[in-house]
Amino acid sequence: MNLIKTSLWSAISTVFKILSGLITIKIMAVFIGPAGVALLGNFTNVTSILSTFANGATGSGVIKYIAEFETEEEKQCVVSHAVKVNLICSFIIGVVIIIFNKILTQITFGDMKYSTVFILFGMTVVFYGLNITISAVLNGYKYIKYLIITGMIGSGVSVVLAVVITIRFGLFGALINTMIAQICIFLVNMLFISKLNIFKKSLFYIPFNRPLLWKLFKFATMTLVSAFVVPTSMFLIRNYIYNYFSPNEAGYIQGVWSISGAYLMVITTTLSIYYLPTLSGINDKKGIRREILKGYKFLLPIAIMGGVGVFICRDLIINILYTPAFSPMKSYFTFQIIGDTFKIASWILAFLMIAKAMTRWFIVCEIIFSISYVGFSFLFMRLFGSIGVTYAYALNYLIYLIFMVVLFRGYLFGKDGDDHTIN
């Protein structure tokens, strides 16, 4: 499936997800308010980190090697390792979450009111991991339609649950919504993979292969670092706003982040399901340059037009998605959208680090630029108030883009005959 077809399928999925998200956001805004939205954001960041550990963080590696390996035997070996690692890690992380539920509750919410939520999360975290693994396998095999249909069904289930559970149970319902949704998504995934016959019973009898485990471990290291530092940076920034400005202002920035993530979803989805397996299978510089330029010609204009549309319609978006209590949020959009443009421009290049298993560079970049984002945010918030976090976001991704251009200058500007690579 080429870039345009993948983007079209991604667009269909994204429109559905956005519509589902709009309904969910509206429900959250009405029934839990700005402060509740901020706490839900904290919980989402924490569960994102824990569910990645539960998955064994093998997702990107699974996509790369299933797409790269030629024989079905090799592909099934990757699937076998992913499932086994997933089950082992999910059990360990689930037990840890249940044992330390009170500590996690205190860190996330500041009190013990919602400790039951983490107990339930520990019991269901295996479904998060399995769904990530199944999606990675579908992506690696390039079953894009099935992958997108599963995502759409999952979005629909989440909306129905949000309507029923959040309205009935408030913030507690919003917190357990994703857990129930993950179980439902897993059942749908089981239906699809039984038809595709890509998860064979024999995979449990395939012995561990140390070289393959090491390859997956390199990807796991990258994913775990990213899964930890990115949500942690957002958590620290949101908590800083919550504690030193106001819970409502923390809710505003969470709202802007949600809208930003929604309209960029079509781009980020395409990068994940098209670029990662495609770049993984290309070994010549000319082919890589061609795919990168294709991304800039096709994806970057979409991101820019989406950002301009959101900026122009920001008052309407706030009125539709949120409540009058969120109206101060509109002043946060300008530099957030500028930062979004720099983000997509840099990510088109940054996906090369994952596709080519550039572990050291990826880890260094994730850590340094997450730290700089937090540092810039604290500095600019001291100077300009909570809106300073959007200035920090734009500046941080501008610097990141410049760094990516310098890092991959050989692919962008080098001669085709030059086999220079970065490790």
Secondary structure as UniProt FT lines:
FT   HELIX           3..55
FT   TURN            56..57
FT   HELIX           59..68
FT   HELIX           72..99
FT   HELIX           101..109
FT   TURN            113..114
FT   HELIX           115..140
FT   TURN            141..142
FT   HELIX           144..161
FT   HELIX           162..166
FT   HELIX           167..169
FT   HELIX           171..196
FT   HELIX           201..205
FT   HELIX           210..244
FT   HELIX           247..263
FT   HELIX           265..270
FT   HELIX           271..275
FT   HELIX           276..280
FT   HELIX           285..312
FT   HELIX           314..321
FT   HELIX           324..332
FT   HELIX           333..355
FT   TURN            356..357
FT   HELIX           359..384
FT   TURN            386..387
FT   HELIX           388..407
FT   HELIX           409..413
FT   TURN            416..417
//
